[in-house]
Amino acid sequence: MQTENLQQHIFNARSLLRQQHSGVLSTQSLSLKGYPFGSVTPYWMTEQGSLMLYASDIAQHSRNMQADAKVSLCVFDGAQHDSQANARVTVLGEARVLGKECDEAQAYFQLYPQAEAYKQAHDFQFYRITPSRVRYIGGFGEIYWFKPEDWQYPTPAWQAQSAAIIEHMHEDHSDALALMLNLQHRQDARTGDVKMLNVLAEGFHACFDGKIYFITFDGACLGNNSVRPAMVALTQAARQLPTGVRLQSPG
């Protein structure tokens, strides 16, 4: 597979993991040896492509993971009526217990604020699934396997300025945030309605009307000055919406 095509497929797969918020976790059953045990769980993907889980020790899948680290998480796009045409990603890897706190905790709770209340339950811990292989199906005939070294993204240098990027978008471009969300998710947000939660190589999560959405860039923003052009491109695309649909900028 050509490098350019490989990177596009990886971007598509990683974007799907950003867009969805839960998947089917398969672990090795303790009670029925030799059988996989499936459970639905929320997750957070790091820039490196590892998956973060926050689970209770009393959950069956937690006990299974602690006994056998080999797991998989399957995530799919349920928007299509034909399930065989839906895009899906399966991450196969090993789960490691990190404990009640970890470096990724803030990012996880930002996406799942309700889960922060689980801190009061002392049996909740973070797990990191480090991918061994990733399988991506983009549709009929689009089937790919990714190696860990291809799957991982380096942390972009601009990540150190992510808080400043978010502040700038809120203060100077809140109209653009609404335009971008409306374009990709067919909502009716107005200027000031959308809260940007983060900024990642594939795009950013935003909160509108109590729900969290992922706004996808046209490509991976890995270069030092790649975020601003990506934001401009999305805004310009949104402004091409029909006049009756497009939001008007203030002023």
C-alpha positions as a printed NumPy array, in Angstrom:
array([[  0.   ,   0.   ,   0.   ],
       [  1.366,   3.41 ,  -0.917],
       [  2.361,   5.593,   2.049],
       [ -0.094,   8.358,   1.12 ],
       [ -3.014,   5.925,   0.866],
       [ -1.968,   4.203,   4.1  ],
       [ -1.936,   7.502,   5.979],
       [ -5.377,   8.419,   4.638],
       [ -6.859,   5.104,   5.785],
       [ -5.237,   5.491,   9.205],
       [ -6.63 ,   9.015,   9.465],
       [-10.105,   7.728,   8.566],
       [ -9.877,   4.964,  11.173],
       [ -8.593,   7.277,  13.891],
       [-11.278,   9.844,  13.031],
       [-13.948,   7.17 ,  13.453],
       [-12.595,   6.399,  16.927],
       [-12.799,  10.104,  17.743],
       [-16.353,  10.422,  16.424],
       [-17.733,   7.53 ,  18.457],
       [-17.803,   7.401,  22.252],
       [-18.218,   3.725,  23.083],
       [-17.342,   0.336,  21.675],
       [-17.623,  -3.389,  22.32 ],
       [-14.795,  -4.549,  24.563],
       [-13.961,  -8.246,  24.199],
       [-12.058,  -9.905,  27.032],
       [-11.177, -13.5  ,  27.883],
       [-13.89 , -14.878,  30.161],
       [-12.793, -16.069,  33.602],
       [-16.   , -17.939,  34.324],
       [-16.251, -19.648,  30.913],
       [-12.716, -20.485,  29.88 ],
       [-12.014, -20.151,  26.182],
       [-14.973, -17.885,  25.483],
       [-14.771, -14.167,  24.652],
       [-16.83 , -11.839,  26.83 ],
       [-18.269,  -8.711,  25.197],
       [-19.329,  -5.554,  26.993],
       [-20.064,  -1.988,  25.913],
       [-17.69 ,   0.609,  27.346],
       [-16.726,   4.262,  26.759],
       [-13.111,   5.017,  25.841],
       [-10.695,   7.835,  25.105],
       [ -7.959,   7.627,  22.451],
       [ -4.597,   9.243,  23.136],
       [ -2.596,  11.014,  20.426],
       [ -0.394,   7.914,  20.266],
       [ -3.454,   5.794,  19.468],
       [ -3.773,   3.923,  22.76 ],
       [ -7.249,   3.542,  24.266],
       [ -8.095,   4.621,  27.806],
       [-10.837,   2.91 ,  29.805],
       [-12.231,   3.772,  33.235],
       [-13.757,   0.711,  34.818],
       [-14.834,  -0.675,  38.156],
       [-12.982,  -3.604,  39.688],
       [-16.296,  -5.366,  40.246],
       [-17.108,  -5.289,  36.517],
       [-16.691,  -8.644,  34.804],
       [-14.55 ,  -7.181,  32.019],
       [-12.193,  -5.627,  34.604],
       [-11.642,  -8.959,  36.298],
       [-11.101, -10.542,  32.899],
       [ -8.548,  -7.898,  31.856],
       [ -6.621,  -8.26 ,  35.103],
       [ -6.376, -12.012,  34.531],
       [ -5.585, -11.865,  30.795],
       [ -4.369,  -8.603,  29.258],
       [ -5.175,  -9.566,  25.66 ],
       [ -8.326,  -7.708,  24.585],
       [ -9.971,  -6.035,  21.621],
       [-12.268,  -3.04 ,  21.258],
       [-14.597,  -2.793,  18.253],
       [-16.075,   0.585,  17.308],
       [-18.477,   1.148,  14.415],
       [-20.42 ,   3.879,  12.683],
       [-24.097,   3.062,  13.059],
       [-25.293,   5.862,  10.789],
       [-25.69 ,   3.616,   7.74 ],
       [-28.778,   1.441,   7.353],
       [-26.706,  -1.432,   5.933],
       [-24.468,  -2.676,   8.744],
       [-22.136,  -4.327,   6.232],
       [-21.47 ,  -0.917,   4.686],
       [-20.674,   0.739,   8.012],
       [-17.11 ,   1.749,   8.773],
       [-15.627,  -0.028,  11.794],
       [-12.357,  -0.34 ,  13.648],
       [-11.112,  -3.165,  15.831],
       [ -8.14 ,  -2.444,  18.069],
       [ -6.371,  -5.554,  19.341],
       [ -3.943,  -4.994,  22.171],
       [ -2.953,  -5.5  ,  25.773],
       [ -4.647,  -3.798,  28.696],
       [ -2.632,  -2.471,  31.599],
       [ -4.025,  -1.207,  34.9  ],
       [ -2.849,   2.362,  35.58 ],
       [ -4.647,   2.965,  38.865],
       [ -7.074,   5.617,  40.056],
       [ -5.089,   8.496,  38.507],
       [ -3.132,   8.823,  35.283],
       [ -1.83 ,  11.492,  32.915],
       [ -4.839,  11.039,  30.635],
       [ -7.465,  11.387,  33.387],
       [ -8.248,  15.049,  32.661],
       [ -8.77 ,  14.406,  28.949],
       [-11.013,  11.442,  29.744],
       [-13.171,  13.354,  32.244],
       [-13.426,  16.267,  29.828],
       [-15.165,  13.972,  27.373],
       [-17.121,  12.101,  30.063],
       [-17.706,  14.616,  32.874],
       [-20.291,  12.37 ,  34.505],
       [-17.592,   9.739,  35.083],
       [-15.682,  12.041,  37.435],
       [-18.306,  11.329,  40.074],
       [-17.129,   7.711,  40.009],
       [-14.013,   8.829,  41.888],
       [-16.124,   8.472,  45.002],
       [-16.377,   4.773,  44.209],
       [-12.968,   3.53 ,  45.247],
       [-12.948,   0.543,  42.916],
       [-12.721,   2.527,  39.655],
       [ -9.378,   2.458,  37.848],
       [ -7.919,   3.532,  34.516],
       [ -6.72 ,   1.022,  31.961],
       [ -4.598,   1.653,  28.889],
       [ -4.959,  -0.609,  25.85 ],
       [ -1.751,  -0.513,  23.821],
       [ -2.502,  -1.622,  20.243],
       [ -0.788,  -4.678,  18.817],
       [ -2.699,  -4.524,  15.522],
       [ -5.598,  -2.448,  14.203],
       [ -8.139,  -3.633,  11.648],
       [-10.14 ,  -1.048,   9.715],
       [-13.051,  -1.653,   7.371],
       [-14.175,   1.468,   5.55 ],
       [-16.931,  -0.287,   3.592],
       [-17.238,  -3.054,   1.019],
       [-13.76 ,  -4.08 ,  -0.14 ],
       [-12.001,  -1.531,   2.071],
       [-10.212,  -3.783,   4.563],
       [ -6.858,  -2.892,   6.1  ],
       [ -4.531,  -3.983,   8.895],
       [ -2.288,  -1.387,  10.567],
       [  0.907,  -2.03 ,  12.489],
       [  1.494,  -0.158,  15.768],
       [  4.326,   1.9  ,  14.294],
       [  2.036,   3.093,  11.486],
       [ -0.989,   3.613,  13.734],
       [  0.713,   5.886,  16.262],
       [  0.763,   9.638,  15.713],
       [  3.572,  11.727,  17.185],
       [  2.381,  14.396,  19.606],
       [  2.27 ,  17.6  ,  17.504],
       [  4.376,  20.487,  18.788],
       [  1.293,  22.73 ,  18.798],
       [ -0.339,  20.537,  21.447],
       [  1.552,  22.587,  24.032],
       [ -0.533,  25.575,  22.867],
       [ -3.884,  23.77 ,  22.748],
       [ -5.357,  25.805,  25.637],
       [ -4.46 ,  29.029,  23.831],
       [ -5.987,  27.722,  20.587],
       [ -9.252,  26.918,  22.36 ],
       [ -9.341,  30.313,  24.074],
       [ -8.698,  32.075,  20.769],
       [-11.515,  30.174,  19.05 ],
       [-13.953,  31.017,  21.849],
       [-13.037,  34.695,  22.001],
       [-12.615,  35.507,  18.305],
       [-14.28 ,  32.751,  16.279],
       [-17.303,  31.467,  18.186],
       [-19.347,  32.026,  15.029],
       [-16.981,  29.722,  13.122],
       [-17.373,  27.001,  15.765],
       [-21.131,  27.072,  15.238],
       [-20.723,  27.011,  11.463],
       [-18.4  ,  24.003,  11.574],
       [-20.653,  22.021,  13.893],
       [-23.718,  22.784,  11.781],
       [-21.917,  21.706,   8.626],
       [-20.761,  18.321,   9.902],
       [-23.64 ,  17.43 ,  12.219],
       [-26.639,  19.263,  10.721],
       [-27.392,  21.165,  13.898],
       [-28.701,  24.707,  14.339],
       [-26.104,  26.159,  16.706],
       [-25.737,  29.921,  16.914],
       [-22.761,  32.101,  17.727],
       [-21.68 ,  31.432,  21.299],
       [-23.596,  28.141,  21.594],
       [-20.645,  25.819,  20.981],
       [-17.943,  25.067,  23.546],
       [-14.687,  23.683,  22.161],
       [-13.349,  21.005,  24.525],
       [-10.011,  20.05 ,  22.982],
       [ -8.002,  20.121,  19.793],
       [ -6.435,  16.957,  18.363],
       [ -4.615,  15.89 ,  15.229],
       [ -7.857,  14.641,  13.661],
       [-10.107,  17.522,  14.76 ],
       [-11.77 ,  18.62 ,  17.982],
       [-14.594,  17.736,  20.353],
       [-17.246,  20.364,  21.003],
       [-20.244,  20.559,  23.295],
       [-23.595,  21.887,  22.065],
       [-26.974,  21.616,  23.752],
       [-25.663,  19.127,  26.298],
       [-24.221,  16.747,  23.687],
       [-20.64 ,  16.182,  22.581],
       [-19.7  ,  16.12 ,  18.906],
       [-16.439,  15.592,  17.033],
       [-15.537,  18.012,  14.236],
       [-13.178,  16.305,  11.795],
       [-10.376,  18.064,   9.922],
       [ -9.731,  17.286,   6.253],
       [ -6.468,  15.594,   7.206],
       [ -4.171,  14.979,  10.152],
       [ -2.719,  18.149,  11.679],
       [  0.777,  17.015,  12.591],
       [  2.835,  19.967,  11.384],
       [  3.768,  22.903,  13.609],
       [  1.447,  25.368,  11.857],
       [ -1.228,  23.006,  10.574],
       [ -4.192,  23.768,  12.866],
       [ -5.04 ,  27.271,  11.671],
       [ -5.294,  26.307,   7.959],
       [ -7.452,  23.322,   8.948],
       [ -9.827,  25.572,  10.913],
       [ -9.976,  28.081,   8.046],
       [-10.755,  25.313,   5.534],
       [-13.632,  24.01 ,   7.654],
       [-15.041,  27.495,   8.158],
       [-14.869,  28.308,   4.458],
       [-16.623,  25.027,   3.62 ],
       [-19.361,  25.848,   6.143],
       [-19.901,  29.274,   4.616],
       [-20.782,  27.566,   1.338],
       [-23.99 ,  26.212,   2.865],
       [-27.191,  27.529,   1.25 ],
       [-28.146,  30.937,   2.6  ],
       [-31.241,  29.583,   4.333],
       [-29.123,  27.112,   6.278],
       [-25.914,  29.015,   6.848],
       [-25.489,  31.023,  10.034],
       [-24.518,  34.636,   9.581],
       [-21.484,  35.99 ,  11.396],
       [-22.194,  38.871,  13.769],
       [-21.614,  42.391,  12.53 ]])
